[in-house]
Amino acid sequence: MEERRLNSLRHQLVLVERERLTLDGVTHVESFDDREIVLDTELGGLIVQGEELHIKELNLEKGNLLVNGYIRSVEYLGDSLSKRSRSILAKLFR
């Protein structure tokens, strides 16, 4: 069942010469500045780090994001950011 659910979701990441990042399957942008973009995708949380990062295009209805700048790292978090935030809060209030 879990495998079927994952196959129905769409997520694609294309990085060209570490200067142009195109993402599909974006559901929410949590925060961004010129060094870090934190977002949720259909397959979990994602952190993009770099220098002079600029969001050139964002369409949450279609799930598209275009970033220009120097990309240093792309890190998947596994869970969505909302699940991660809830688990941190749950641990604090035990």
C-alpha positions as CSV (number, residue, x, y, z in Angstrom):
1,M,0.0,0.0,0.0
2,E,2.8,2.5,1.0
3,E,4.7,1.7,-2.3
4,R,1.5,2.4,-4.3
5,R,1.0,5.8,-2.5
6,L,4.6,6.8,-3.2
7,N,4.3,5.9,-6.9
8,S,1.2,8.2,-7.2
9,L,3.1,11.2,-6.0
10,R,5.2,13.3,-8.2
11,H,8.5,14.9,-7.3
12,Q,11.4,15.9,-9.6
13,L,14.6,17.8,-9.0
14,V,16.8,19.1,-11.8
15,L,20.0,20.9,-11.0
16,V,21.9,22.5,-13.8
17,E,25.6,23.4,-13.2
18,R,24.8,24.1,-9.5
19,E,23.2,27.4,-10.6
20,R,19.7,26.6,-11.6
21,L,17.4,24.3,-9.6
22,T,14.0,23.3,-10.8
23,L,11.6,21.4,-8.5
24,D,8.3,19.8,-9.1
25,G,6.0,18.4,-6.4
26,V,6.5,21.4,-4.0
27,T,3.6,21.8,-1.6
28,H,4.8,24.5,0.8
29,V,7.7,26.9,1.3
30,E,8.5,27.2,5.0
31,S,11.2,29.8,4.9
32,F,13.8,31.3,2.5
33,D,16.6,33.7,2.4
34,D,19.7,34.1,0.1
35,R,21.5,31.2,1.8
36,E,18.7,28.6,2.6
37,I,15.3,27.5,1.3
38,V,13.3,25.2,3.5
39,L,10.3,23.6,1.9
40,D,7.9,20.6,1.8
41,T,7.5,18.3,-1.3
42,E,5.0,15.6,-1.9
43,L,7.7,13.1,-0.7
44,G,8.9,15.0,2.4
45,G,10.9,18.0,3.6
46,L,13.8,19.5,1.7
47,I,16.5,22.0,2.5
48,V,18.4,23.8,-0.2
49,Q,21.6,25.7,0.9
50,G,23.8,27.9,-1.1
51,E,24.8,31.5,-1.9
52,E,22.8,34.3,-3.5
53,L,19.7,32.1,-3.8
54,H,16.7,33.7,-5.5
55,I,13.3,32.2,-6.0
56,K,12.6,33.1,-9.6
57,E,9.3,31.3,-9.9
58,L,6.9,29.7,-7.4
59,N,3.5,28.1,-8.3
60,L,2.1,26.1,-5.4
61,E,-1.0,25.2,-7.4
62,K,1.2,23.3,-9.9
63,G,3.9,22.5,-7.4
64,N,6.7,24.2,-9.3
65,L,9.7,26.1,-8.0
66,L,12.7,27.7,-9.8
67,V,15.8,28.8,-7.9
68,N,18.8,30.6,-9.2
69,G,22.1,31.0,-7.3
70,Y,25.0,28.8,-6.3
71,I,23.7,25.6,-4.8
72,R,25.9,24.1,-2.1
73,S,23.7,21.3,-0.9
74,V,20.2,19.7,-1.2
75,E,19.1,17.6,1.8
76,Y,16.0,15.5,2.1
77,L,14.5,15.3,5.6
78,G,12.3,12.2,5.1
79,D,9.2,13.4,6.8
80,S,7.3,16.5,5.9
81,L,8.1,19.6,7.9
82,S,4.7,19.7,9.5
83,K,5.1,16.1,10.8
84,R,8.6,17.0,12.1
85,S,7.3,20.2,13.8
86,R,4.5,18.2,15.5
87,S,6.9,15.5,16.8
88,I,9.2,18.2,18.3
89,L,6.2,19.9,20.0
90,A,5.0,16.5,21.3
91,K,8.3,15.8,22.9
92,L,8.4,19.2,24.5
93,F,4.9,18.8,26.1
94,R,5.2,15.3,27.4
